[in-house]
């Protein structure tokens, strides 16, 4: 995949790569992963805001935890290190600067 970025972003990516933070693709992949995590956190915040989060020491938590455990675990399992690229169907993409 070839993408175009604004000049200031290309400079940032090149500076990070030149500073030893990995290749340009590594820098971009980390940025995209951060954005994915940020959106997931935003979604979680909306979920938490719409529901009562019981006190961990309360009986309500004892009831809440089993009902919500499957969703919590599935959210955490989306990017486990043990999942190979062939299992997820992911491929490595190429970046060329503008």
N, C-alpha and C positions, 0 to 999 in steps of 0.2 A: 504494500500500500504506500503510495506516495502522497504526502500531505503538504499543503502550503501553510505556513505560519507567518504572522507579521514579523518584520525585521527584528523588532526588539525581543520577541520570543525566540527567534533563531539565535540571536546573540546570547541570550540567557542559556539556551540548551548547549551551544558550543562552549561557553565559559564553564558550565558545569562539567561537561565532558573533558575539557582540557584540564580541569582541576582534579581529575582522577575520580570523578563520581560515576564512572562507567561510560559506556558508549552513548551516543546521542539517543539511540533507541532505548537504552536503559533509563536515561533521564526522562524520556517521554513516557515509557511504560510506568515508571514510578508515579509520575504526575497523574496519569489516567487512573491508576489504582487508588491514589489518594482521593480523586474525585468520586470514584465508585464508593469508597468507604465513607466519604462525606455525605453522599446522597443516602446511603444506608443509615447513617447516623441521623440524618434529617428525618427520614421515614420513621426510624425508631422513636425519635423525639415526638413526632406527631402521634404515634401509637401510645406512647406513655402519657402524653398530654390528654388523650381522649379516654384513658382508663385510669382507674385508681391503682396505684402501685402500693400494695400492702406493706406494712412494716415487716421486716424480715423476721422479727421475733414474735410475730402475732399468729394467731390461729388462721387468720385470713390468708397469710402467705402459705401456710401449709395446704390450704385449699387451692390457691392460685397456681403454685409451682407445677403440680402435675398436669393441670389443664393447659399450661402454656409451654411446657418443656419441649414438645415436638417442634413448635415454631422457633423457639430459641435455638435449638440444636441445628435445625435446617438452615437458619440464617448464618450460623457459625461455620457450617460445613461447605459453603459454596466455594472455598478456595483452600482446601487442605493440601499440604505439601505432598501427601501420598497419592494424590490424583495425578495421573500422567496426562500428557497432552493428547495421546491417542484416546484416552477415556473421555476427555472433555471435548474433543474435536477442535481444539484450539491450534492455531498455526502461528508461526513467527512472521511478523510483518516488517517491511523495510521502510525506513524514513529517509527522505532526502530533503535537505534544507532548501529554502527558497532562494 
